[in-house]
Amino acid sequence: MLFAQAPDATWTRAAIHDTVAAIARQAAYRRSLGTTLLDRVFGWIADAYSRLVEALGTVPHGRVVATIAAATVALLVVARIAYASRLRGVSAMSLVSRRRRSATSSDPWREAEQLAAAGQFTEAAHALYRGTVAMLAAQSLVRRHDSKTSGDYARELRRRGAPAYAAFRRFGVRYDRIIYGTGMCDATGYDALLADARAVLERQGERAA
């Protein structure tokens, strides 16, 4: 062990470099640390160790104290670099996840299906609502706006004489009762919402036919 060295052990600059290098070669570090950066760290630690040995030359066990200090600093530096590298990896994975989510969000119906399959029924209900409103907006039956409620959209459909009015009104009432009532949607509630949303699609499909 490093800390069990005898007080008169001689630790050269090369020995310090090799000790820290052995730490860095461990599996936890070797994949994430750059060689150039580590070389600079080794050099800095070795220089600091030499100066500390000189300063503690007359202190009993001064060389052991200097060795412990150098090894501690080396461990802290290597751990910090490894931690920063891991954070970068997590950030990259998070970015990929956000991009995938953005790609599916352009199709709220597919997003609802995926969320429901994952057991996230409340989020799936929101996606289903967005998809239904988007479908009606694409047919110029409603104008989408974040401030509008399902009742606002239902009134627009009624004014336009849209065949989907009654079906959407049922869908909207159920959605509001779940989201603004209990605040949570379970599998049963989602299945009922999905059936209502399909009824809206069917009614509009009849008109198109």
Secondary structure, DSSP 4 states (H G I P E B T S, - for coil): -GGG--TT----HHHHHHHHHHHHTSHHHHTT--HHHHHHHHHHHHHHHHHHHHHTTTSTTHHHHHHHHHHHHHHHHHHHHHHHHHHHHHHHHHHHHHHHHHHHHTSHHHHHHHHHHTT-HHHHHHHHHHHHHHHHHHTTSS---TT--HHHHHHHHHHTT-TTHHHHHHHHHHHHHIIIIIS---HHHHHHHHHHHHHHHHHHHHHH-
